[in-house]
């Protein structure tokens, strides 16, 4: 549990779940999506929430549009806060389509990113091409986060295919596989057109995935996050969290919000 030395609050009031670990964490990861935060907004995010999220994705192709000094500064600040940063998978997909993947990797390393996201949400990658990209990134010393699923509206989970992809991606060197939901969380993957979670499908996936700590679910909406926390517990990995929601998500993980109030452990010998 996070240390509360010097805090006026009773430790159990800061984490009723009695389960939240300090960083670096191996489960209960939160990935925030940055779609163009300016330097002041980014600093505000780190000031309030740097202890509460672990990964920072520069959404889709935004990385290539930043002024380089600003991007380098944001990456350095994230690193100092113990947050691993990587460009969205769409930028790598663009590099693949335009046949400039080596240049993409050089830029990622030169700018100071910690890792890359490898996806085929928009382009088509052969399985052998996906394997090669994962291995190449790993050999360059980059952390590899892969993404499963298409961005097309109406694209549903294929549980058998997800499980096969999960196993093979990890065997190739990926450390985390993320289930696609886009930044909208509607009509893609686990969520229906209204953004509601198909809970039965998630439960089937969880029964078949051997290591849940290696699986992340994109869940941009608050109700989606609450649903996934109720199904999989406070240590489920959640991604595509909006910057302004990172702090609020942490309260849900700890049972400090009505949506997940029942997640905390029942303690009968508490001291007031």
N, C-alpha and C positions, 0 to 999 in steps of 0.2 A: 504494500500500500504506500501511497505517496506520503512522505514525511510531512507532519504538521507541526514541527517544532517552531515555537514562536507564534503559532496561530491561536487566536482566541476561541476557535471552534473546537468542540470535542471531536476527536479523530473519527468517531463513527458517524458524525454529521458531515464530514467531508467525503466519506465513502461508505454508505450503508451496505453496499455489496460486499465490502471487505475483501475485494479481489483485485482491485486495480493496481497494476505494477507501474513503477517508474520506467522511463526510457533508459536504455534501449529495450523495447519489448519484442517478443516473438509472437504474440497473439494480441487480439484486441487492437489491431492497427487501424489508424484512421488516415485516409489519404484525402487531402484537400486539393481541389482543382482551382488553379489560378488562371483566369481568363483575361488578365491584363491589369492586375492591381498596380497602382502607382506606388512610389516609394513610401509615402506617408501611410497609406492604407496597409501596405505590407508590414511596415514596422509596427503599426497598431495590432495587426494580427499576431505577430510574434510576441508582442508585449503581453497580450491577454491569453494567448492560446498555445504558445510554443511547446508547453509541456503536455499538450493534449492531442497533438497529431504528429505522425511519424513520417509521412511521405507527402511530397508536394509535386503535383503534376502540372506542368505548364500546358494547359489544354490545347488539344488538336495541333494546329500549326503556329500558335502564337509565338513560340520561341524565336522563330526566324525574323519576326517583325520588330522585336525589341531593339532599341539602341544597345549596342554591345556593352558599354560601361554600366548601364542600368541593370542589364541581365546579369553581368558578372557580380555586381554588388548584391543583388537579391540572392544569387546562388551562394555567395560567401556568407551572408547573414543566415541563410537556411542551414548551411553546414555548421556554423557556430552554435546553432540552436539544436543540433542533433537531428536535423530533418533531412532526409535524402530526397534530392530533387531530380526530376527527369522530364524530358519533353514528351508530349502526347504521341501516341502511336501513329496518328494520322500523318505526322511529319515524316516518320520513317517510311510509311506507305507511299508518300509523295516521292521520297528519295528512291524508293524501289522502282516506282513507275517511270521516273525520269532517269534511272540508271546512274545515280550519283550516290549510292550507298557508302562507298569509301569516304567520300567528302563529308557525308553526314556524320559518320563516326569520328572523323578528324575534328569536326567542329564541336561535337559533343565533348570530346576530351579536352580540347583547347579552351573551351568556355568554362569548364569546371563542373559539369553535371556529374552526378554520382552514378546514374544508371540510364537505361533506356526502356521504353515500352515497345514490345514487338507485338503487332496486331495485324489482322487482315479484315478489319471491319468494313472497309470500302473496296480494297483491291482483292484479287485472288492470289493467294500464295500456295504453291504446291507444298506438301508436307516436307519434302526435302529442302525447299527454300526456307521454310520456317525454321527447320533444324539448323541450317547453316547460319542464319542470322543470329539465333540464340547462342550458338557456339562461338561465332566470331565476336560478338559483344563480350562474352565471358572471357575470351582470350585477351581482349583489350583491357581487362580489369574492371569492366563495368558491371554493376548489378543489373540483373535482367528480370523485368516484370513483363509477363505476357498477358494478352487479353484474348478471351474467347467470346465469339459471337459476332454477328453482323449488325451494322447500324441501320439497316433497312427497317422501316416501320412494319411491324407484324412479324419480325423474325423471332421465332420461339426457341426455347432451349431444346436441344437434342441431348438428353441426359447421357446416353451411351457415348455419343461423340465427345461431350464435355469430359467424361471420365477418361476416355482414351487420350484426349488432348492434354489433360492435366498430367497424366502419368508420363507421357512422352516429353512434354515441355520440361518437367522437372528432371527427367533423365538426361536431357540435353544441357541442363545447367541453369534453367530458370529457378528463381527462388520464390516466386509468387505468381499465381494465375488468377486473373481478374475476370469476372463474368460481366459482360457488356450490358449497360443500361443507358448509355449516352448521358448527357447532362440534363436531359428532360425527365428520364425515368418513366416514360410512357410508351406503351406499345412495342417494347423491345425486351427480349430475354425473359426475365422472371416476372415482369410487370405487364399488366393488361393495358388497354387503351386509356383507362382512367388512372393508371399509376398504382392500382391495387396489386399486392403481392400474391402470386400463385403459391400459397403456402405448402400445398401438397407436393408441388414440384421441388421446392427447396428441401423439404424433409427427405424426399427420395434421393436427392443429390448428397445430402449429409450422411445418409446411410451407406453410401457407396464410396465416398471420398475417404481414403485412409488417414489423411493428415489435414484436418480443417485449418490448421495454422498456415497452410500454404495456399489457401483459397480466399479470395477477396470478392465481395459483392459490391458493385456500384449501386448506390442507393442515395440519390440526390435529394429526395424529399423526406421531410421529418417523419411522416406516417410510415414510410418505407423503412426508415432506420429503426423505428420503434417496433415494427412487425418482425424484422430480422433479429433484433435483440431478444424479443420474446421467444422466438423459435430456437435460436442458436445460442443465446446467452450473452452476457456482457463482453465476452472475449471474441465475438465474431469480428472479422476484418471488414471494414466498410470504406468504400471509395466514392469519388466524385462528390465529396461533401463541399458545399459552398463555404467560402471563407468565413462568412458571418454566422455560420451554423456550427463551426467546430467547437466552440465553447459550449453551446447548448447540447450538442451531441454527447459531450463528456458527462453532463448531468444525467442524461438518459442511461449511459453506460453504468453509472454508479447508483441508479435508483433514486435520483434526486429530482425527478420530474414525474408527474402523475402518469404519463404514458407507460412508464416502466417501473412504477413504484413497487410492484410485487417481485421484482427481480432480486432485491436484496435478500441476504440470508437472514433468517429469523434467529434473533439472539435473545435468549431467555434470561441471561445473567447479566444484562447490561447495568451500568451504573449511571445514574443521573448526575 
